[in-house]
């Protein structure tokens, strides 16, 4: 029921002064619970909303009453998928995902599911290059060439120690030699064995280059 007095108090006009499909608002009270609501005159004229949303859902009077459009009656029902919850299958994650996904966004391209997966050697590659022997190898290369770029001749700038024989080739030969160990399960064993693999720490295989020349060298190599 339209409340003419409240409409005038709030908006300064009566609903009877408005056109049938006016966009101006007016106040009405739910016919069941009496709660006060605002509605456009055009919406009231078209839909004839006589009940608030909770009362309409309770008695099935609203156009989208939950009792009439639940379960299989719902237009978005898909074989019960809307009633189930799915979780990421990554161990220890447990984040909720959609019915079409097995993993969350973080673990969708993780590990063997990534298109660049190469058997789990990426972490082994990083662990070996982070060893103290690798830091000593870089310092020895810089000292050998007097902290000077061997391509452009600049010095007193940031330098990189470049492998003449690529590091990934040395790592591949190392893994082939110790093929009885897995890069994933036996990672710690391989890291200890790498400390005695002389090709990793051969100073003659290193050259000092500035960042620009180092990037150019890798671009040419590719």
Secondary structure as UniProt FT lines:
FT   HELIX           4..11
FT   HELIX           15..17
FT   TURN            20..21
FT   STRAND          25..29
FT   TURN            31..33
FT   STRAND          36..40
FT   HELIX           41..47
FT   HELIX           53..59
FT   TURN            63..64
FT   TURN            66..68
FT   HELIX           71..73
FT   TURN            75..76
FT   TURN            79..80
FT   HELIX           81..83
FT   STRAND          86..87
FT   TURN            91..93
FT   STRAND          96..97
FT   TURN            99..100
FT   HELIX           105..108
FT   HELIX           111..113
FT   TURN            115..116
FT   HELIX           121..129
FT   HELIX           132..144
FT   TURN            145..147
FT   TURN            150..152
FT   STRAND          159..163
FT   HELIX           167..177
FT   TURN            178..180
FT   TURN            183..186
FT   HELIX           187..194
FT   TURN            195..196
FT   HELIX           198..201
FT   HELIX           203..205
FT   STRAND          206..210
FT   HELIX           211..221
//
